[in-house]
Amino acid sequence: MTEIPSILAEHYPFWEHLKADEQHAFVACSMIRGYEKGSFVRSDCDECLGVLLVLSGELRIYIQSDEGREVTLFRVGPGELCTLSASCVMSEITFDIYVEAAEPSQVLITRAGCVHRFMETNIYVENFIYKQTAERFSDVMWAISQILFSSFDKRLASYLEDERRRSGSTAITATHDQIAKNLGSAREVVSRMLKYFEKEGLVSLSRGTVTITDIPRLKALTA
């Protein structure tokens, strides 16, 4: 508990604008939770999650259709925030999101009800939350535009190149089903396109791994 105030002070610019009793209340509303890879980040009660600050690891933020089809909206890494997970405190947001630990993760969660109270009484908190939300909506719109307007070969090539840059390795550990979830597609479509990429010499495939074998040509597909 003693480390939470220093974490809040480092990552929340409005911290210095809170009175001592307000800081104490904000700390009391915050908790650190650990999640294993693949586990869902859920609330301890019936309300929505709240604001998430990733301390280590990575979270995947996605939406899901009634048929179970998933579309990854964005990922949140160390030092980054997700405010869409506190969507119940903002009436302007009317869709549900899901949060999954893409890697073993530690997350600082500030409860939604607490965030809502501070937004109503402190302009600095309100401005910060809305600014963070607007920035994340930019990521959401980019993801949706990719699905609507980009050909699948370009989307898959962009995904593989992004994963290569993120991991620093040409060997990307992911099943075809996981890739399909990230791209909002069907596993069969992903498998078909990856086999085409392999035939063209762009990648090599093995169980649970896609290895990029021709980076320049793969990058050219993303243009």
LINJORA-V41921 format. One record per helix or strand. SS is the DSSP state (alpha for helix, beta for strand). FROM is the first residue (numbers start at 1). TO is the last residue. If there is no record, write none. Layout:
ss from to
SS FROM TO
SS FROM TO
//
This chain:
ss from to
alpha 4 11
alpha 13 17
alpha 20 28
beta 30 35
beta 40 40
beta 51 56
beta 58 64
beta 70 77
beta 81 82
alpha 84 89
beta 98 101
beta 105 110
alpha 112 121
alpha 123 149
alpha 152 167
beta 171 173
alpha 176 183
alpha 187 199
beta 203 206
beta 209 212
alpha 215 222
//
